[in-house]
């Protein structure tokens, strides 16, 4: 059952738990105005005990560098809780943002939440995230 965490005129963030993963669905552009909501949602879920997250960007038409920064900040928080993060997006444009930034190899990417949640979490889902 999908639960809304954040709802505004520019963005809706909701989540559902599937096969041990908390799927955080973002619907709307992730930019300088909306990116703090991503971090806010991740903090809320981590505080509730969720550790293994799938950041579903399938309904995100735009991601800027500030939005990418919010993803990185969220990743650090998830890592502090010894959690996992997978990202879903079928948009070549969004994936290009991760490639240009040099972060594409740091994450596990999937085309859909269904694909990302096929196997239950085990260990870290942070592919090659720098240690330290």
N, C-alpha and C positions, 0 to 999 in steps of 0.2 A: 504494500500500500504506500503510494507516494505521499510524502509529507512536505508541505511548503515550509521553507526556512525564511526566505526573504522574498517579498513581493513588492515591486515598485512599478512605476509606469515604464521604466527603462530595462528592467531585468526581473526574472523570476528564477529563484534557486530552490530546488526541491531535492529530496533524497528518498531512496528506497534501499532496503537491505536485500541483497541477492547472493545466495551461496557464500555467505561470510564476508562479502564486500559491501561497503556502503557506496552506492552509486549516487554521486552528487551531480545532478543535471542542471546545467546553466542554460538559460534561454534569454539571449540578448547579447548586445555588444559588450566586450570587456575592454574598457578604456579607462582613461584617467578619472572619469566620474564614477564608474561602476566597479572598478577593480577592488576597492576596499571591502565590498560585499563578499567577494570570494574568500578573502582572508577571514572575515567575520564568520562566514558559514563553516569554514574548516575548523576554526577555534571552537565554535559551538559543538560541532560533532565530536572533536577530540575530547572536549570536556565531558561529553556524555559517554565516553568510553569507546567510540568508534576509532579503529586504528588502521584498517585496510580500506582505502578509498579508491574509487574510480571517478576521475574528474571527466564527466561527460560533456564534451564541447561540440557535440553534433548539431546543436541548435544555436551555435555562436557564429554569426556571420563576419565578425571582425574582432581581432585581438591586436592591441598595440603594445609597445614596449613596456608601458606601465602595467598593463594587464599581465604581460609575461613576468614582470617583477612580482606580481601578486602570486602567481603560480609558484615561482621560486621560493618566496617567503613561506607559502603554505607547505611546500615540500620540506623545508627546514623544520617546521613545526611537527610535521608528520614523522620525520626522521627522529626528532627528539623523543617521540613516544614509541620508537621502534616499530613504526608502522610501514605500510606499503602504499604506493601510489601508482596507478595506471591512468593513462589518458586515452580518451576515445575521440576521434574526429575522422571524418571521411573527406574533409576539406583540404585540398592541396594547398590552398592559400594559407590556412592556419598552420599546417605542418611546415610550410616554408619559413614561417616566423621562427619556429624552433630550430630549423636548420641554419638559418642566417645567424642566429644568436649563438650557435655552437652547442645548444642544449638537446638536440635531437637524440644523441646517443645516451643521454642521461636518463631517459624515460622509456617505459614500455608503451608503445602506441597500438591501439586497436581500432578497427573500423566501426565497432558498435559496442554498446554496453553488454549485449548478449555474448559477444565474443570474449570480452574482457573478464566476464564472470564465470566462464565455463568451468574453470578449475578454482577450487577454494584457495584462499591465500595460504602461502607457506613461505616463511622467511621474508626477505625484503623484496618488494616490487620496484625498488629504485635501481634501475639497471646498472648504471655506472656512475652513480652520484658520488661526487668527491667526498672523501672522508675528512673529518677534521672539524 
